[in-house]
Amino acid sequence: MDKIFRAMGERNRLRMVLLLEKGPLNVSELVSVLGISQSNASHHLKILLDSGLLTRIGKGNWAFYQIRRDNPFVDELVNNAFKYREALPGFHHDMKRLARCLLKRRESSRYFFDSKEEGELSRIGELLPDTSVCVPFLERHLGRREMVIDVGAGSGRMIPFLLSVSSRVLAVDSSRRMLDLAMEKTSAMKLLHRVEFRLGEAEHLPVENEAGDGLLMHMVLHHCGDPARAVAEAGRVLAPGGVLIVVDLVEHGDTRYRDVHGDLWPGFTGRSISSIFRRAGLIPGEIEEYEENRILAAAGMKGDKR
């Protein structure tokens, strides 16, 4: 406990903790937001790590730092510190810089997909892990739905499956080019009358509150600038009793995913996904990891209204 309080007692380290309360950041991002040197940032991060306040995900030059949410004391302490964030001079300035940093993340992901030719996208897709092993998990948790929202629909790969378990699909993607591809494929399969397409970000869904009773994020979260915000948005647009399914990469240190696929995050653990679900007000459910395929599937539910 004494290490934790001493670690938070220095202003720049307190600024780091308040920034990381909003979600994981890497060293370069912290340097750009705080306006300090990389060596200084690394020094402060080591102290925060040693105190038990933070944990590190990823490896080498692709590592992110986040609050140690599995420690109840740390979780409560950081939450209470954030409640009084207004008392820290310069906090709003830090938040503005953080917003620009997260916007840059989203723009880099969108540019990656918009800049690829269709043939190149197909080749990139072939390099991804096989997610077909998750189909029984999806069928089990989606069951029969009235309307499923496909967030990060891409070229529409999952739309035929989603229409097999629901009456309608609302497909959302941040890339106009990807949506055009999805519309062409859906039209060719004569399914267009059951699908609506909308341009938008996972972190700011162009969808009404409680619009769908199911939502899928299939190999999407590792491309989101702010995964926690994306899951919170999923919670907003789900109707009470609705289910969110996340299929994504298991946490790894393979930088080829960043360089070849434009990934922003080195995957997730079951624990980190459950934590993100809880922070979004969702009830974490079953999680399956498919080690051979390097992916996981997680279900979360929005509670019924009282």
Phi and psi restraints in degrees (value plus and minus 20) as a CYANA .aco file:
   2 ASP   PHI     -84.5   -44.5
   2 ASP   PSI     -56.7   -16.7
   3 LYS   PHI     -82.3   -42.3
   3 LYS   PSI     -59.4   -19.4
   4 ILE   PHI     -84.9   -44.9
   4 ILE   PSI     -66.7   -26.7
   5 PHE   PHI     -87.0   -47.0
   5 PHE   PSI     -57.4   -17.4
   6 ARG   PHI     -86.1   -46.1
   6 ARG   PSI     -58.5   -18.5
   7 ALA   PHI     -84.0   -44.0
   7 ALA   PSI     -58.8   -18.8
   8 MET   PHI    -101.4   -61.4
   8 MET   PSI     -27.2    12.8
   9 GLY   PHI     -97.8   -57.8
   9 GLY   PSI     -28.0    12.0
  10 GLU   PHI    -119.7   -79.7
  10 GLU   PSI     117.8   157.8
  11 ARG   PHI     -79.9   -39.9
  11 ARG   PSI     -67.3   -27.3
  12 ASN   PHI     -86.6   -46.6
  12 ASN   PSI     -52.7   -12.7
  13 ARG   PHI     -90.7   -50.7
  13 ARG   PSI     -56.2   -16.2
  14 LEU   PHI     -85.0   -45.0
  14 LEU   PSI     -60.1   -20.1
  15 ARG   PHI     -79.9   -39.9
  15 ARG   PSI     -63.0   -23.0
  16 MET   PHI     -79.0   -39.0
  16 MET   PSI     -66.9   -26.9
  17 VAL   PHI     -81.3   -41.3
  17 VAL   PSI     -62.7   -22.7
  18 LEU   PHI     -86.8   -46.8
  18 LEU   PSI     -54.7   -14.7
  19 LEU   PHI     -88.2   -48.2
  19 LEU   PSI     -64.2   -24.2
  20 LEU   PHI     -91.5   -51.5
  20 LEU   PSI     -35.5     4.5
  21 GLU   PHI     -82.3   -42.3
  21 GLU   PSI     -45.5    -5.5
  22 LYS   PHI    -103.3   -63.3
  22 LYS   PSI     -32.4     7.6
  23 GLY   PHI     123.3   163.3
  23 GLY   PSI     146.5   186.5
  24 PRO   PHI     -83.0   -43.0
  24 PRO   PSI     127.1   167.1
  25 LEU   PHI    -159.3  -119.3
  25 LEU   PSI     134.4   174.4
  26 ASN   PHI    -117.4   -77.4
  26 ASN   PSI     155.5   195.5
  27 VAL   PHI     -80.6   -40.6
  27 VAL   PSI     -65.1   -25.1
  28 SER   PHI     -80.6   -40.6
  28 SER   PSI     -59.4   -19.4
  29 GLU   PHI     -87.8   -47.8
  29 GLU   PSI     -61.8   -21.8
  30 LEU   PHI     -83.3   -43.3
  30 LEU   PSI     -59.9   -19.9
  31 VAL   PHI     -81.9   -41.9
  31 VAL   PSI     -63.9   -23.9
  32 SER   PHI     -88.7   -48.7
  32 SER   PSI     -54.9   -14.9
  33 VAL   PHI     -96.9   -56.9
  33 VAL   PSI     -63.1   -23.1
  34 LEU   PHI    -105.5   -65.5
  34 LEU   PSI     -39.9     0.1
  35 GLY   PHI      50.7    90.7
  35 GLY   PSI      15.1    55.1
  36 ILE   PHI    -138.6   -98.6
  36 ILE   PSI     148.5   188.5
  37 SER   PHI     -93.6   -53.6
  37 SER   PSI     139.5   179.5
  38 GLN   PHI     -85.8   -45.8
  38 GLN   PSI     -57.8   -17.8
  39 SER   PHI     -84.7   -44.7
  39 SER   PSI     -59.1   -19.1
  40 ASN   PHI     -84.9   -44.9
  40 ASN   PSI     -63.9   -23.9
  41 ALA   PHI     -82.5   -42.5
  41 ALA   PSI     -63.8   -23.8
  42 SER   PHI     -82.3   -42.3
  42 SER   PSI     -58.9   -18.9
  43 HIS   PHI     -81.1   -41.1
  43 HIS   PSI     -67.8   -27.8
  44 HIS   PHI     -85.7   -45.7
  44 HIS   PSI     -59.1   -19.1
  45 LEU   PHI     -84.4   -44.4
  45 LEU   PSI     -57.6   -17.6
  46 LYS   PHI     -82.3   -42.3
  46 LYS   PSI     -61.3   -21.3
  47 ILE   PHI     -84.5   -44.5
  47 ILE   PSI     -62.6   -22.6
  48 LEU   PHI     -86.7   -46.7
  48 LEU   PSI     -57.7   -17.7
  49 LEU   PHI     -85.6   -45.6
  49 LEU   PSI     -66.6   -26.6
  50 ASP   PHI     -84.3   -44.3
  50 ASP   PSI     -49.4    -9.4
  51 SER   PHI     -95.3   -55.3
  51 SER   PSI     -38.9     1.1
  52 GLY   PHI      73.9   113.9
  52 GLY   PSI     -16.1    23.9
  53 LEU   PHI     -93.4   -53.4
  53 LEU   PSI     -56.1   -16.1
  54 LEU   PHI    -139.1   -99.1
  54 LEU   PSI     142.3   182.3
  55 THR   PHI    -152.1  -112.1
  55 THR   PSI     139.6   179.6
  56 ARG   PHI    -137.2   -97.2
  56 ARG   PSI     114.8   154.8
  57 ILE   PHI    -139.0   -99.0
  57 ILE   PSI     128.0   168.0
  58 GLY   PHI      67.7   107.7
  58 GLY   PSI     159.9   199.9
  59 LYS   PHI    -157.7  -117.7
  59 LYS   PSI     139.9   179.9
  60 GLY   PHI      34.8    74.8
  60 GLY   PSI    -151.6  -111.6
  61 ASN   PHI    -106.0   -66.0
  61 ASN   PSI      -6.9    33.1
  62 TRP   PHI    -146.8  -106.8
  62 TRP   PSI      45.5    85.5
  63 ALA   PHI    -144.4  -104.4
  63 ALA   PSI     121.5   161.5
  64 PHE   PHI    -142.9  -102.9
  64 PHE   PSI     129.9   169.9
  65 TYR   PHI    -132.1   -92.1
  65 TYR   PSI     120.9   160.9
  66 GLN   PHI    -167.4  -127.4
  66 GLN   PSI     142.6   182.6
  67 ILE   PHI     -85.0   -45.0
  67 ILE   PSI     122.1   162.1
  68 ARG   PHI     -98.6   -58.6
  68 ARG   PSI      59.7    99.7
  69 ARG   PHI     -91.0   -51.0
  69 ARG   PSI     -36.4     3.6
  70 ASP   PHI     -98.3   -58.3
  70 ASP   PSI     -25.9    14.1
  71 ASN   PHI    -119.9   -79.9
  71 ASN   PSI      89.1   129.1
  72 PRO   PHI     -76.8   -36.8
  72 PRO   PSI     -57.1   -17.1
  73 PHE   PHI     -84.2   -44.2
  73 PHE   PSI     -66.8   -26.8
  74 VAL   PHI     -82.5   -42.5
  74 VAL   PSI     -64.5   -24.5
  75 ASP   PHI     -78.4   -38.4
  75 ASP   PSI     -67.4   -27.4
  76 GLU   PHI     -89.0   -49.0
  76 GLU   PSI     -60.5   -20.5
  77 LEU   PHI     -81.6   -41.6
  77 LEU   PSI     -66.7   -26.7
  78 VAL   PHI     -86.9   -46.9
  78 VAL   PSI     -60.7   -20.7
  79 ASN   PHI     -80.3   -40.3
  79 ASN   PSI     -62.0   -22.0
  80 ASN   PHI     -89.7   -49.7
  80 ASN   PSI     -58.3   -18.3
  81 ALA   PHI     -81.6   -41.6
  81 ALA   PSI     -59.4   -19.4
  82 PHE   PHI     -88.4   -48.4
  82 PHE   PSI     -49.2    -9.2
  83 LYS   PHI     -81.2   -41.2
  83 LYS   PSI     -50.7   -10.7
  84 TYR   PHI    -126.8   -86.8
  84 TYR   PSI       6.9    46.9
  85 ARG   PHI     -80.2   -40.2
  85 ARG   PSI     -48.1    -8.1
  86 GLU   PHI     -82.8   -42.8
  86 GLU   PSI     -42.4    -2.4
  87 ALA   PHI     -95.7   -55.7
  87 ALA   PSI     -32.9     7.1
  88 LEU   PHI    -110.5   -70.5
  88 LEU   PSI      94.9   134.9
  89 PRO   PHI     -77.1   -37.1
  89 PRO   PSI     115.5   155.5
  90 GLY   PHI      66.9   106.9
  90 GLY   PSI     -17.4    22.6
  91 PHE   PHI     -81.0   -41.0
  91 PHE   PSI     -64.7   -24.7
  92 HIS   PHI     -83.3   -43.3
  92 HIS   PSI     -55.5   -15.5
  93 HIS   PHI     -83.6   -43.6
  93 HIS   PSI     -62.6   -22.6
  94 ASP   PHI     -81.8   -41.8
  94 ASP   PSI     -60.9   -20.9
  95 MET   PHI     -86.8   -46.8
  95 MET   PSI     -55.5   -15.5
  96 LYS   PHI     -85.8   -45.8
  96 LYS   PSI     -62.4   -22.4
  97 ARG   PHI     -85.8   -45.8
  97 ARG   PSI     -57.5   -17.5
  98 LEU   PHI     -83.9   -43.9
  98 LEU   PSI     -61.2   -21.2
  99 ALA   PHI     -80.7   -40.7
  99 ALA   PSI     -60.7   -20.7
 100 ARG   PHI     -86.1   -46.1
 100 ARG   PSI     -56.8   -16.8
 101 CYS   PHI     -84.1   -44.1
 101 CYS   PSI     -64.4   -24.4
 102 LEU   PHI     -89.0   -49.0
 102 LEU   PSI     -54.6   -14.6
 103 LEU   PHI     -83.9   -43.9
 103 LEU   PSI     -60.7   -20.7
 104 LYS   PHI     -81.9   -41.9
 104 LYS   PSI     -59.2   -19.2
 105 ARG   PHI     -78.0   -38.0
 105 ARG   PSI     -71.5   -31.5
 106 ARG   PHI     -81.5   -41.5
 106 ARG   PSI     -61.0   -21.0
 107 GLU   PHI     -85.5   -45.5
 107 GLU   PSI     -56.2   -16.2
 108 SER   PHI     -87.1   -47.1
 108 SER   PSI     -56.8   -16.8
 109 SER   PHI     -88.5   -48.5
 109 SER   PSI     -63.8   -23.8
 110 ARG   PHI     -84.0   -44.0
 110 ARG   PSI     -61.6   -21.6
 111 TYR   PHI     -83.2   -43.2
 111 TYR   PSI     -57.9   -17.9
 112 PHE   PHI     -76.8   -36.8
 112 PHE   PSI     -68.1   -28.1
 113 PHE   PHI     -96.3   -56.3
 113 PHE   PSI     -56.4   -16.4
 114 ASP   PHI     -86.9   -46.9
 114 ASP   PSI     -45.3    -5.3
 115 SER   PHI    -107.8   -67.8
 115 SER   PSI     -25.3    14.7
 116 LYS   PHI    -115.3   -75.3
 116 LYS   PSI     121.0   161.0
 117 GLU   PHI     -95.5   -55.5
 117 GLU   PSI     138.5   178.5
 118 GLU   PHI     -78.7   -38.7
 118 GLU   PSI     -61.4   -21.4
 119 GLY   PHI     -82.9   -42.9
 119 GLY   PSI     -58.8   -18.8
 120 GLU   PHI     -87.2   -47.2
 120 GLU   PSI     -59.3   -19.3
 121 LEU   PHI     -82.3   -42.3
 121 LEU   PSI     -58.6   -18.6
 122 SER   PHI     -83.8   -43.8
 122 SER   PSI     -61.6   -21.6
 123 ARG   PHI     -86.0   -46.0
 123 ARG   PSI     -59.5   -19.5
 124 ILE   PHI     -83.3   -43.3
 124 ILE   PSI     -62.2   -22.2
 125 GLY   PHI     -80.6   -40.6
 125 GLY   PSI     -54.3   -14.3
 126 GLU   PHI     -87.7   -47.7
 126 GLU   PSI     -42.2    -2.2
 127 LEU   PHI    -102.9   -62.9
 127 LEU   PSI     -34.2     5.8
 128 LEU   PHI     -93.8   -53.8
 128 LEU   PSI     134.5   174.5
 129 PRO   PHI     -80.1   -40.1
 129 PRO   PSI     132.0   172.0
 130 ASP   PHI     -95.3   -55.3
 130 ASP   PSI      96.4   136.4
 131 THR   PHI    -117.6   -77.6
 131 THR   PSI     -15.0    25.0
 132 SER   PHI     -83.7   -43.7
 132 SER   PSI     -42.1    -2.1
 133 VAL   PHI     -85.2   -45.2
 133 VAL   PSI     -36.6     3.4
 134 CYS   PHI    -105.0   -65.0
 134 CYS   PSI     -28.4    11.6
 135 VAL   PHI     -75.5   -35.5
 135 VAL   PSI     -66.5   -26.5
 136 PRO   PHI     -78.2   -38.2
 136 PRO   PSI     -57.5   -17.5
 137 PHE   PHI     -82.2   -42.2
 137 PHE   PSI     -65.9   -25.9
 138 LEU   PHI     -82.5   -42.5
 138 LEU   PSI     -65.3   -25.3
 139 GLU   PHI     -83.4   -43.4
 139 GLU   PSI     -59.0   -19.0
 140 ARG   PHI     -85.7   -45.7
 140 ARG   PSI     -60.1   -20.1
 141 HIS   PHI    -113.3   -73.3
 141 HIS   PSI     -47.3    -7.3
 142 LEU   PHI    -103.4   -63.4
 142 LEU   PSI     -56.1   -16.1
 143 GLY   PHI      35.9    75.9
 143 GLY   PSI    -150.2  -110.2
 144 ARG   PHI    -129.6   -89.6
 144 ARG   PSI     104.8   144.8
 145 ARG   PHI    -143.7  -103.7
 145 ARG   PSI     134.4   174.4
 146 GLU   PHI     -98.5   -58.5
 146 GLU   PSI     -68.3   -28.3
 147 MET   PHI    -166.2  -126.2
 147 MET   PSI     102.1   142.1
 148 VAL   PHI    -127.5   -87.5
 148 VAL   PSI     114.6   154.6
 149 ILE   PHI    -117.3   -77.3
 149 ILE   PSI     103.0   143.0
 150 ASP   PHI    -120.5   -80.5
 150 ASP   PSI      79.1   119.1
 151 VAL   PHI    -108.9   -68.9
 151 VAL   PSI     107.1   147.1
 152 GLY   PHI      53.0    93.0
 152 GLY   PSI      27.9    67.9
 153 ALA   PHI     -83.9   -43.9
 153 ALA   PSI     -43.0    -3.0
 154 GLY   PHI      39.0    79.0
 154 GLY   PSI    -152.0  -112.0
 155 SER   PHI    -104.9   -64.9
 155 SER   PSI      -9.8    30.2
 156 GLY   PHI      67.6   107.6
 156 GLY   PSI       1.0    41.0
 157 ARG   PHI     -76.1   -36.1
 157 ARG   PSI     -59.0   -19.0
 158 MET   PHI    -112.7   -72.7
 158 MET   PSI     -25.9    14.1
 159 ILE   PHI     -80.6   -40.6
 159 ILE   PSI     -67.3   -27.3
 160 PRO   PHI     -77.1   -37.1
 160 PRO   PSI     -62.0   -22.0
 161 PHE   PHI     -83.3   -43.3
 161 PHE   PSI     -66.6   -26.6
 162 LEU   PHI     -81.3   -41.3
 162 LEU   PSI     -53.9   -13.9
 163 LEU   PHI     -91.2   -51.2
 163 LEU   PSI     -38.1     1.9
 164 SER   PHI     -98.3   -58.3
 164 SER   PSI     -36.9     3.1
 165 VAL   PHI    -139.1   -99.1
 165 VAL   PSI     -14.6    25.4
 166 SER   PHI    -168.3  -128.3
 166 SER   PSI     142.7   182.7
 167 SER   PHI     -98.4   -58.4
 167 SER   PSI     -57.3   -17.3
 168 ARG   PHI    -160.2  -120.2
 168 ARG   PSI     137.9   177.9
 169 VAL   PHI    -150.9  -110.9
 169 VAL   PSI     115.6   155.6
 170 LEU   PHI    -129.8   -89.8
 170 LEU   PSI      93.2   133.2
 171 ALA   PHI    -120.2   -80.2
 171 ALA   PSI     106.5   146.5
 172 VAL   PHI    -142.6  -102.6
 172 VAL   PSI     114.4   154.4
 173 ASP   PHI    -170.6  -130.6
 173 ASP   PSI     132.0   172.0
 174 SER   PHI    -104.1   -64.1
 174 SER   PSI     -30.4     9.6
 175 SER   PHI    -126.2   -86.2
 175 SER   PSI      99.1   139.1
 176 ARG   PHI     -80.6   -40.6
 176 ARG   PSI     -58.0   -18.0
 177 ARG   PHI     -83.9   -43.9
 177 ARG   PSI     -61.9   -21.9
 178 MET   PHI     -86.6   -46.6
 178 MET   PSI     -58.5   -18.5
 179 LEU   PHI     -84.3   -44.3
 179 LEU   PSI     -58.3   -18.3
 180 ASP   PHI     -81.2   -41.2
 180 ASP   PSI     -62.2   -22.2
 181 LEU   PHI     -82.2   -42.2
 181 LEU   PSI     -62.4   -22.4
 182 ALA   PHI     -84.5   -44.5
 182 ALA   PSI     -60.3   -20.3
 183 MET   PHI     -84.8   -44.8
 183 MET   PSI     -60.8   -20.8
 184 GLU   PHI     -82.2   -42.2
 184 GLU   PSI     -65.4   -25.4
 185 LYS   PHI     -87.2   -47.2
 185 LYS   PSI     -60.9   -20.9
 186 THR   PHI     -86.3   -46.3
 186 THR   PSI     -59.6   -19.6
 187 SER   PHI     -83.9   -43.9
 187 SER   PSI     -61.3   -21.3
 188 ALA   PHI     -83.4   -43.4
 188 ALA   PSI     -48.7    -8.7
 189 MET   PHI    -110.0   -70.0
 189 MET   PSI     -16.6    23.4
 190 LYS   PHI      39.6    79.6
 190 LYS   PSI      20.8    60.8
 191 LEU   PHI    -136.6   -96.6
 191 LEU   PSI     -16.0    24.0
 192 LEU   PHI     -80.1   -40.1
 192 LEU   PSI     -51.2   -11.2
 193 HIS   PHI     -88.6   -48.6
 193 HIS   PSI     -33.4     6.6
 194 ARG   PHI    -127.2   -87.2
 194 ARG   PSI     -13.9    26.1
 195 VAL   PHI    -148.8  -108.8
 195 VAL   PSI     116.5   156.5
 196 GLU   PHI    -134.9   -94.9
 196 GLU   PSI     119.1   159.1
 197 PHE   PHI    -134.4   -94.4
 197 PHE   PSI     115.4   155.4
 198 ARG   PHI    -156.6  -116.6
 198 ARG   PSI     119.7   159.7
 199 LEU   PHI    -107.2   -67.2
 199 LEU   PSI     106.5   146.5
 200 GLY   PHI     158.0   198.0
 200 GLY   PSI     145.8   185.8
 201 GLU   PHI    -110.1   -70.1
 201 GLU   PSI     128.3   168.3
 202 ALA   PHI     -81.1   -41.1
 202 ALA   PSI     -53.0   -13.0
 203 GLU   PHI    -100.1   -60.1
 203 GLU   PSI     -31.9     8.1
 204 HIS   PHI    -163.8  -123.8
 204 HIS   PSI      53.4    93.4
 205 LEU   PHI     -88.0   -48.0
 205 LEU   PSI     113.2   153.2
 206 PRO   PHI    -102.1   -62.1
 206 PRO   PSI      36.1    76.1
 207 VAL   PHI    -155.3  -115.3
 207 VAL   PSI     122.7   162.7
 208 GLU   PHI     -90.5   -50.5
 208 GLU   PSI     137.6   177.6
 209 ASN   PHI     -78.4   -38.4
 209 ASN   PSI     118.0   158.0
 210 GLU   PHI      33.8    73.8
 210 GLU   PSI      21.1    61.1
 211 ALA   PHI    -104.0   -64.0
 211 ALA   PSI     -46.8    -6.8
 212 GLY   PHI    -149.1  -109.1
 212 GLY   PSI     134.5   174.5
 213 ASP   PHI    -121.7   -81.7
 213 ASP   PSI     -14.7    25.3
 214 GLY   PHI    -172.8  -132.8
 214 GLY   PSI     128.6   168.6
 215 LEU   PHI    -166.6  -126.6
 215 LEU   PSI     113.5   153.5
 216 LEU   PHI    -138.8   -98.8
 216 LEU   PSI     111.5   151.5
 217 MET   PHI    -136.7   -96.7
 217 MET   PSI      75.1   115.1
 218 HIS   PHI    -120.8   -80.8
 218 HIS   PSI      87.3   127.3
 219 MET   PHI      34.4    74.4
 219 MET   PSI      24.9    64.9
 220 VAL   PHI    -137.1   -97.1
 220 VAL   PSI     -60.6   -20.6
 221 LEU   PHI     -79.9   -39.9
 221 LEU   PSI     -52.9   -12.9
 222 HIS   PHI     -93.3   -53.3
 222 HIS   PSI     -26.5    13.5
 223 HIS   PHI    -120.8   -80.8
 223 HIS   PSI     -23.6    16.4
 224 CYS   PHI    -102.6   -62.6
 224 CYS   PSI     116.8   156.8
 225 GLY   PHI     -83.5   -43.5
 225 GLY   PSI     -54.0   -14.0
 226 ASP   PHI    -157.9  -117.9
 226 ASP   PSI      65.8   105.8
 227 PRO   PHI     -75.4   -35.4
 227 PRO   PSI     -59.9   -19.9
 228 ALA   PHI     -83.5   -43.5
 228 ALA   PSI     -60.0   -20.0
 229 ARG   PHI     -85.6   -45.6
 229 ARG   PSI     -59.0   -19.0
 230 ALA   PHI     -82.7   -42.7
 230 ALA   PSI     -62.6   -22.6
 231 VAL   PHI     -88.6   -48.6
 231 VAL   PSI     -56.8   -16.8
 232 ALA   PHI     -81.9   -41.9
 232 ALA   PSI     -59.3   -19.3
 233 GLU   PHI     -84.5   -44.5
 233 GLU   PSI     -59.1   -19.1
 234 ALA   PHI     -78.7   -38.7
 234 ALA   PSI     -62.6   -22.6
 235 GLY   PHI     -82.7   -42.7
 235 GLY   PSI     -56.8   -16.8
 236 ARG   PHI     -84.5   -44.5
 236 ARG   PSI     -62.1   -22.1
 237 VAL   PHI    -108.8   -68.8
 237 VAL   PSI     -26.3    13.7
 238 LEU   PHI    -102.1   -62.1
 238 LEU   PSI     119.6   159.6
 239 ALA   PHI     -94.9   -54.9
 239 ALA   PSI     135.9   175.9
 240 PRO   PHI     -73.2   -33.2
 240 PRO   PSI     113.7   153.7
 241 GLY   PHI      66.4   106.4
 241 GLY   PSI     -25.5    14.5
 242 GLY   PHI     -92.5   -52.5
 242 GLY   PSI     138.8   178.8
 243 VAL   PHI    -140.2  -100.2
 243 VAL   PSI     118.7   158.7
 244 LEU   PHI    -126.9   -86.9
 244 LEU   PSI     109.9   149.9
 245 ILE   PHI    -136.1   -96.1
 245 ILE   PSI     106.6   146.6
 246 VAL   PHI    -133.6   -93.6
 246 VAL   PSI     104.9   144.9
 247 VAL   PHI    -137.0   -97.0
 247 VAL   PSI     102.5   142.5
 248 ASP   PHI    -175.9  -135.9
 248 ASP   PSI     157.6   197.6
 249 LEU   PHI     -92.8   -52.8
 249 LEU   PSI     121.9   161.9
 250 VAL   PHI     -92.3   -52.3
 250 VAL   PSI     125.8   165.8
 251 GLU   PHI     -71.5   -31.5
 251 GLU   PSI     114.5   154.5
 252 HIS   PHI    -170.6  -130.6
 252 HIS   PSI     156.8   196.8
 253 GLY   PHI    -144.3  -104.3
 253 GLY   PSI       2.0    42.0
 254 ASP   PHI    -104.6   -64.6
 254 ASP   PSI      84.1   124.1
 255 THR   PHI     -91.2   -51.2
 255 THR   PSI     -28.8    11.2
 256 ARG   PHI     -83.0   -43.0
 256 ARG   PSI     -50.5   -10.5
 257 TYR   PHI     -84.6   -44.6
 257 TYR   PSI     -55.4   -15.4
 258 ARG   PHI     -92.0   -52.0
 258 ARG   PSI     -64.5   -24.5
 259 ASP   PHI     -96.5   -56.5
 259 ASP   PSI     -60.0   -20.0
 260 VAL   PHI    -111.1   -71.1
 260 VAL   PSI     -57.3   -17.3
 261 HIS   PHI    -122.0   -82.0
 261 HIS   PSI     -27.7    12.3
 262 GLY   PHI      52.9    92.9
 262 GLY   PSI       3.8    43.8
 263 ASP   PHI     -85.4   -45.4
 263 ASP   PSI     125.1   165.1
 264 LEU   PHI    -119.1   -79.1
 264 LEU   PSI     -43.1    -3.1
 265 TRP   PHI    -148.1  -108.1
 265 TRP   PSI     124.4   164.4
 266 PRO   PHI    -105.2   -65.2
 266 PRO   PSI      27.6    67.6
 267 GLY   PHI      57.3    97.3
 267 GLY   PSI    -193.0  -153.0
 268 PHE   PHI    -162.4  -122.4
 268 PHE   PSI     138.8   178.8
 269 THR   PHI    -121.4   -81.4
 269 THR   PSI     143.2   183.2
 270 GLY   PHI     -79.5   -39.5
 270 GLY   PSI     -57.7   -17.7
 271 ARG   PHI     -85.6   -45.6
 271 ARG   PSI     -62.2   -22.2
 272 SER   PHI     -88.1   -48.1
 272 SER   PSI     -57.2   -17.2
 273 ILE   PHI     -84.7   -44.7
 273 ILE   PSI     -63.9   -23.9
 274 SER   PHI     -80.6   -40.6
 274 SER   PSI     -60.4   -20.4
 275 SER   PHI     -83.6   -43.6
 275 SER   PSI     -62.7   -22.7
 276 ILE   PHI     -83.4   -43.4
 276 ILE   PSI     -61.2   -21.2
 277 PHE   PHI     -79.0   -39.0
 277 PHE   PSI     -69.8   -29.8
 278 ARG   PHI     -81.8   -41.8
 278 ARG   PSI     -61.4   -21.4
 279 ARG   PHI     -85.1   -45.1
 279 ARG   PSI     -44.0    -4.0
 280 ALA   PHI    -108.4   -68.4
 280 ALA   PSI     -18.8    21.2
 281 GLY   PHI      63.1   103.1
 281 GLY   PSI      -5.5    34.5
 282 LEU   PHI    -117.8   -77.8
 282 LEU   PSI     135.3   175.3
 283 ILE   PHI    -114.2   -74.2
 283 ILE   PSI      92.4   132.4
 284 PRO   PHI     -81.9   -41.9
 284 PRO   PSI     119.5   159.5
 285 GLY   PHI    -140.5  -100.5
 285 GLY   PSI    -162.5  -122.5
 286 GLU   PHI     -86.6   -46.6
 286 GLU   PSI     121.9   161.9
 287 ILE   PHI    -150.4  -110.4
 287 ILE   PSI     110.6   150.6
 288 GLU   PHI    -141.8  -101.8
 288 GLU   PSI     113.9   153.9
 289 GLU   PHI    -130.0   -90.0
 289 GLU   PSI     113.7   153.7
 290 TYR   PHI    -131.6   -91.6
 290 TYR   PSI      70.2   110.2
 291 GLU   PHI     -78.7   -38.7
 291 GLU   PSI     -62.2   -22.2
 292 GLU   PHI     -84.8   -44.8
 292 GLU   PSI     -52.2   -12.2
 293 ASN   PHI    -113.6   -73.6
 293 ASN   PSI     -26.1    13.9
 294 ARG   PHI      41.5    81.5
 294 ARG   PSI      14.1    54.1
 295 ILE   PHI    -153.2  -113.2
 295 ILE   PSI     145.9   185.9
 296 LEU   PHI    -155.9  -115.9
 296 LEU   PSI     137.1   177.1
 297 ALA   PHI    -147.1  -107.1
 297 ALA   PSI     113.3   153.3
 298 ALA   PHI    -155.2  -115.2
 298 ALA   PSI     121.5   161.5
 299 ALA   PHI    -137.0   -97.0
 299 ALA   PSI     120.0   160.0
 300 GLY   PHI    -157.5  -117.5
 300 GLY   PSI     129.4   169.4
 301 MET   PHI    -143.2  -103.2
 301 MET   PSI     124.1   164.1
 302 LYS   PHI    -109.2   -69.2
 302 LYS   PSI     105.8   145.8
 303 GLY   PHI     -84.2   -44.2
 303 GLY   PSI     135.3   175.3
 304 ASP   PHI     -90.4   -50.4
 304 ASP   PSI     132.9   172.9
 305 LYS   PHI     -90.3   -50.3
 305 LYS   PSI     123.0   163.0
